[in-house]
């Protein structure tokens, strides 16, 4: 680097990546607050910076990009990037990095755990203890369901969907269906998984687990019509993005008994209101978007986000890039 580049660090990211940037001589400008920056604060703090290390809580939209078009690059601390207007960044010649692969195991554990917790009403029964309602043995009250031999439907078969399928087959001998834009031969060869269309997935699955990116096609795809096509005994799991499901219509489907239960690590909006009806439902387990919340995953994300910055300034490219076509211009 001809001079020390200034990187805006938007949150308190794990030290492993920050130390890498310090060791390489970058000047780091930290946002000191725990809360995310407002859009105006983000623009203001980016003006004297060369790059931004951000995450899903930052709105990197057309307005921000137009007012920060001087940026050399953006490094996202996440595998998703729906908070970034990637098309406009590309038009402005700003490359965008991200951090895939490192949170696969952590997110899969949450999806698998949500499935079990929902099936056995764990959160509801835990709350009974907190309320002092652990009474005498009641043979017919608040019964859950067993998962052995059920059918798992994966919406969006990729690394996480494959790991979820392996866990469900290994633990519960579940049959595997999947709906994806492209075939996934590994799942078909190792697990005898069958690729089906969306309506077949809904109708035939006992557990439907969403692992898709948030795109215009997937936004709100799990709506009232979709829930009406599912089994009344089915569980819906979402560890992808909150807007993949229509939350008011999910609530109606649960209240009416169209589906049996739901396990969510993502909601719409986030954070969810404490009075949201989902939080008091017996057959629902909600977590505050903790899919990547392990030491290993967050360290890996921090390291990868930092290396994207380092390699960009060293070579002009980066190992994990959302819009590599920008470098061809």
C-alpha positions as CSV (number, residue, x, y, z in Angstrom):
1,X,0.0,0.0,0.0
2,X,1.3,3.5,-0.9
3,X,-0.2,4.9,2.2
4,X,-2.1,3.5,5.2
5,X,-5.7,2.9,4.2
6,X,-8.4,3.8,6.6
7,X,-11.1,1.2,7.3
8,X,-14.4,2.0,9.0
9,X,-15.1,-0.8,11.5
10,X,-18.9,-0.6,12.1
11,X,-19.3,-3.0,15.1
12,X,-17.2,-4.7,17.8
13,X,-16.0,-7.6,15.7
14,X,-13.8,-10.4,17.1
15,X,-10.2,-9.5,17.7
16,X,-8.7,-12.1,15.4
17,X,-9.7,-10.2,12.3
18,X,-9.0,-6.7,13.7
19,X,-5.5,-7.8,14.8
20,X,-4.8,-9.0,11.3
21,X,-5.7,-5.6,9.9
22,X,-3.6,-3.8,12.6
23,X,-0.6,-6.1,11.8
24,X,-0.9,-5.1,8.1
25,X,-0.7,-1.4,9.0
26,X,-4.2,-0.3,8.3
27,X,-5.7,2.7,10.1
28,X,-8.9,1.5,11.8
29,X,-11.7,3.9,12.6
30,X,-14.1,2.3,15.1
31,X,-17.7,3.0,15.7
32,X,-17.7,2.8,19.6
33,X,-21.4,2.2,20.2
34,X,-23.1,-1.2,20.6
35,X,-26.1,0.0,18.6
36,X,-25.8,0.1,14.8
37,X,-25.2,3.5,13.1
38,X,-28.1,5.3,11.6
39,X,-28.0,5.7,7.8
40,X,-26.8,9.3,8.2
41,X,-24.1,8.4,10.7
42,X,-22.9,5.6,8.4
43,X,-22.5,8.1,5.5
44,X,-20.8,10.6,7.8
45,X,-18.3,8.2,9.2
46,X,-17.4,6.7,5.8
47,X,-16.4,10.0,4.2
48,X,-12.8,9.9,5.4
49,X,-12.4,6.1,4.9
50,X,-11.2,4.0,2.1
51,X,-13.2,0.9,2.9
52,X,-15.9,-0.3,5.2
53,X,-16.1,-3.5,7.3
54,X,-19.8,-3.9,7.9
55,X,-22.5,-6.4,8.7
56,X,-26.2,-7.1,8.1
57,X,-27.3,-4.2,10.5
58,X,-25.8,-1.6,8.2
59,X,-28.0,-0.4,5.3
60,X,-25.6,-0.2,2.3
61,X,-28.2,1.1,-0.1
62,X,-28.2,3.3,-3.2
63,X,-28.2,6.4,-1.1
64,X,-25.2,5.4,1.0
65,X,-23.3,4.2,-2.1
66,X,-24.0,7.4,-4.1
67,X,-22.7,9.5,-1.2
68,X,-19.8,7.2,-0.5
69,X,-18.8,6.3,-4.1
70,X,-15.1,7.1,-3.2
71,X,-14.9,3.8,-1.3
72,X,-12.4,1.3,-2.7
73,X,-14.3,-1.8,-1.4
74,X,-16.8,-3.1,1.1
75,X,-16.1,-6.2,3.3
76,X,-19.2,-7.8,4.8
77,X,-19.0,-9.7,8.1
78,X,-21.7,-12.2,7.1
79,X,-22.5,-14.9,4.5
80,X,-25.6,-13.0,3.4
81,X,-25.5,-9.6,1.8
82,X,-29.2,-8.6,1.3
83,X,-28.4,-5.3,3.2
84,X,-26.2,-4.3,0.3
85,X,-27.3,-3.0,-3.0
86,X,-24.8,-5.1,-4.8
87,X,-26.0,-4.1,-8.3
88,X,-25.5,-0.5,-7.6
89,X,-22.1,-1.1,-5.9
90,X,-21.1,-2.9,-9.1
91,X,-22.2,0.0,-11.3
92,X,-20.1,2.3,-9.2
93,X,-17.1,-0.1,-9.4
94,X,-17.1,-1.0,-5.7
95,X,-16.2,-4.7,-5.0
96,X,-18.1,-6.4,-2.2
97,X,-16.6,-9.2,-0.1
98,X,-18.4,-11.6,2.2
99,X,-17.7,-14.6,4.5
100,X,-19.1,-17.9,3.3
101,X,-18.6,-21.4,4.6
102,X,-17.3,-20.6,8.1
103,X,-20.7,-20.6,9.8
104,X,-22.1,-23.8,8.2
105,X,-21.8,-26.0,11.3
106,X,-23.0,-23.4,13.7
107,X,-26.1,-22.5,11.7
108,X,-26.9,-26.2,11.1
109,X,-26.8,-26.9,14.8
110,X,-29.4,-24.1,15.4
111,X,-31.7,-25.5,12.6
112,X,-31.4,-29.0,14.1
113,X,-31.9,-27.8,17.6
114,X,-34.9,-25.7,16.7
115,X,-36.5,-28.8,15.1
116,X,-36.1,-30.8,18.3
117,X,-37.1,-28.0,20.6
118,X,-40.2,-27.3,18.6
119,X,-41.2,-30.9,18.3
120,X,-40.9,-31.4,22.1
121,X,-42.2,-28.0,23.1
122,X,-39.1,-27.3,25.1
123,X,-39.4,-23.5,25.4
124,X,-43.0,-23.7,26.4
125,X,-42.3,-26.3,29.1
126,X,-39.3,-24.4,30.4
127,X,-41.5,-21.3,30.8
128,X,-43.9,-23.4,32.8
129,X,-41.2,-23.9,35.4
130,X,-40.4,-20.2,35.5
131,X,-44.1,-19.5,36.1
132,X,-44.2,-22.0,39.0
133,X,-46.5,-24.3,37.0
134,X,-44.6,-27.5,37.2
135,X,-47.3,-29.6,38.9
136,X,-48.1,-33.3,39.1
137,X,-47.8,-35.7,36.2
138,X,-50.4,-35.2,33.5
139,X,-50.4,-38.0,31.0
140,X,-52.2,-36.2,28.1
141,X,-51.2,-32.6,28.5
142,X,-48.8,-30.6,26.2
143,X,-47.6,-33.6,24.2
144,X,-44.9,-33.2,21.5
145,X,-44.1,-35.4,18.6
146,X,-41.3,-37.8,17.7
147,X,-39.1,-37.3,14.7
148,X,-37.9,-40.8,13.9
149,X,-38.7,-41.8,10.4
150,X,-40.3,-38.5,9.4
151,X,-39.6,-36.7,6.1
152,X,-37.4,-33.6,6.0
153,X,-38.0,-31.1,3.2
154,X,-35.0,-28.7,2.5
155,X,-35.8,-25.5,0.7
156,X,-32.5,-24.3,-0.7
157,X,-30.1,-27.2,-0.7
158,X,-26.6,-26.0,-0.2
159,X,-23.9,-26.5,2.4
160,X,-26.2,-25.9,5.4
161,X,-29.1,-27.8,3.9
162,X,-26.7,-30.8,3.2
163,X,-25.4,-30.7,6.8
164,X,-29.0,-30.5,8.1
165,X,-29.9,-33.5,6.0
166,X,-27.0,-35.5,7.3
167,X,-27.9,-34.8,10.9
168,X,-31.6,-35.7,10.4
169,X,-30.8,-38.9,8.5
170,X,-28.2,-39.9,11.0
171,X,-30.2,-39.1,14.2
172,X,-33.7,-39.9,13.0
173,X,-33.4,-41.9,9.8
174,X,-35.5,-39.2,8.0
175,X,-36.2,-39.3,4.3
176,X,-34.9,-36.3,2.5
177,X,-36.7,-34.1,-0.1
178,X,-35.3,-30.9,-1.4
179,X,-36.3,-28.0,-3.6
180,X,-33.5,-26.0,-5.2
181,X,-32.8,-24.1,-8.3
182,X,-30.2,-26.6,-9.3
183,X,-29.7,-30.4,-8.6
184,X,-27.5,-31.3,-5.6
185,X,-25.9,-34.6,-6.6
186,X,-24.1,-35.2,-3.3
187,X,-27.4,-35.3,-1.4
188,X,-28.9,-37.6,-4.0
189,X,-25.9,-40.0,-3.9
190,X,-25.2,-40.0,-0.1
191,X,-28.8,-39.7,1.2
192,X,-31.0,-40.9,-1.7
193,X,-32.5,-37.4,-1.5
194,X,-35.2,-36.6,-4.0
195,X,-35.4,-33.2,-5.8
196,X,-39.1,-32.1,-5.9
197,X,-40.9,-28.9,-6.8
198,X,-42.0,-26.4,-4.2
199,X,-45.6,-27.7,-3.9
200,X,-44.5,-31.3,-3.6
201,X,-42.0,-30.3,-0.9
202,X,-44.8,-28.6,1.1
203,X,-47.3,-31.4,0.7
204,X,-44.9,-34.3,1.5
205,X,-42.6,-33.0,4.3
206,X,-43.1,-33.4,8.0
207,X,-40.4,-30.8,8.6
208,X,-39.8,-28.0,6.1
209,X,-36.5,-26.2,6.7
210,X,-35.6,-23.0,4.9
211,X,-31.9,-22.5,3.9
212,X,-32.2,-20.2,0.9
213,X,-30.8,-16.8,0.3
214,X,-33.2,-13.8,0.5
215,X,-33.9,-12.8,-3.1
216,X,-36.9,-11.3,-4.9
217,X,-38.0,-14.8,-5.7
218,X,-37.8,-16.1,-2.1
219,X,-39.1,-13.0,-0.2
220,X,-42.4,-14.0,1.4
221,X,-42.5,-17.4,-0.4
222,X,-43.7,-19.1,2.8
223,X,-47.0,-17.3,2.9
224,X,-50.6,-18.3,3.7
225,X,-50.9,-20.3,0.5
226,X,-47.7,-22.2,1.2
227,X,-48.7,-23.0,4.8
228,X,-52.1,-24.2,3.6
229,X,-50.3,-26.8,1.4
230,X,-48.3,-28.2,4.3
231,X,-49.4,-31.0,6.5
232,X,-51.4,-30.0,9.6
233,X,-48.8,-32.0,11.5
234,X,-45.8,-30.2,9.9
235,X,-43.1,-28.1,11.5
236,X,-41.7,-25.0,9.7
237,X,-38.0,-24.1,10.4
238,X,-36.4,-20.9,9.2
239,X,-32.7,-20.1,9.9
240,X,-32.3,-18.3,6.5
241,X,-33.7,-14.8,6.6
242,X,-36.9,-13.5,8.3
243,X,-38.5,-12.1,5.2
244,X,-38.5,-15.5,3.6
245,X,-41.7,-16.1,5.6
246,X,-44.7,-13.8,5.8
247,X,-44.9,-13.4,9.6
248,X,-48.6,-12.4,10.0
249,X,-49.6,-15.4,7.7
250,X,-47.4,-17.7,9.7
251,X,-49.1,-16.6,12.9
252,X,-52.5,-17.3,11.3
253,X,-51.4,-20.7,10.0
254,X,-50.3,-21.7,13.5
255,X,-53.4,-20.3,15.3
256,X,-55.7,-22.1,12.9
257,X,-53.9,-25.4,13.0
258,X,-52.9,-25.4,9.3
259,X,-49.4,-26.3,10.5
260,X,-48.3,-27.8,13.8
261,X,-45.3,-25.7,14.9
262,X,-42.5,-23.4,13.9
263,X,-38.9,-22.9,14.9
264,X,-37.4,-19.5,14.0
265,X,-33.9,-18.1,14.3
266,X,-34.9,-15.2,12.1
267,X,-38.0,-13.0,12.1
268,X,-39.4,-10.1,10.3
269,X,-38.7,-7.5,11.6
270,X,-35.7,-8.0,13.8
271,X,-35.6,-7.5,16.6
272,X,-39.2,-8.8,17.1
273,X,-41.6,-7.1,19.4
274,X,-41.8,-8.7,22.9
275,X,-45.6,-8.9,22.5
276,X,-45.4,-10.9,19.2
277,X,-48.0,-13.8,19.5
278,X,-45.3,-16.2,18.3
279,X,-43.5,-15.9,21.6
280,X,-46.5,-17.2,23.6
281,X,-47.4,-20.1,21.4
282,X,-47.0,-23.6,22.7
283,X,-45.6,-25.1,19.5
284,X,-43.2,-22.3,18.6
285,X,-39.5,-21.8,19.5
286,X,-38.0,-18.4,18.6
287,X,-34.3,-17.4,18.9
288,X,-32.7,-14.0,18.4
289,X,-30.8,-14.7,15.2
290,X,-27.9,-16.6,16.8
291,X,-27.2,-19.0,13.9
292,X,-23.5,-17.9,13.7
293,X,-23.1,-17.3,17.4
294,X,-20.2,-19.6,18.2
295,X,-16.7,-18.6,19.0
296,X,-15.4,-20.7,16.1
297,X,-17.9,-19.2,13.5
298,X,-17.5,-15.6,14.6
299,X,-13.7,-15.8,14.6
300,X,-13.8,-17.4,11.2
301,X,-16.1,-14.6,9.9
302,X,-13.8,-11.9,11.3
303,X,-10.7,-13.6,9.8
304,X,-12.3,-13.9,6.4
305,X,-13.6,-10.4,6.4
306,X,-10.2,-9.1,7.3
307,X,-8.4,-11.2,4.7
308,X,-10.8,-9.9,2.0
309,X,-9.5,-6.4,2.8
310,X,-5.9,-7.4,3.0
311,X,-5.9,-9.3,-0.2
312,X,-7.8,-6.6,-2.1
313,X,-5.1,-4.0,-1.3
314,X,-2.3,-6.5,-1.9
315,X,-3.5,-8.0,-5.2
316,X,-6.5,-6.1,-6.4
317,X,-8.8,-9.0,-5.8
318,X,-10.2,-10.9,-2.8
319,X,-10.8,-14.6,-1.9
320,X,-14.5,-14.3,-1.3
321,X,-16.3,-11.8,-3.5
322,X,-20.0,-11.2,-4.3
323,X,-19.5,-9.3,-7.5
324,X,-16.2,-10.4,-9.2
325,X,-17.4,-8.9,-12.5
326,X,-16.6,-5.4,-11.1
327,X,-12.9,-6.2,-11.5
328,X,-13.3,-6.9,-15.2
329,X,-14.2,-3.3,-15.9
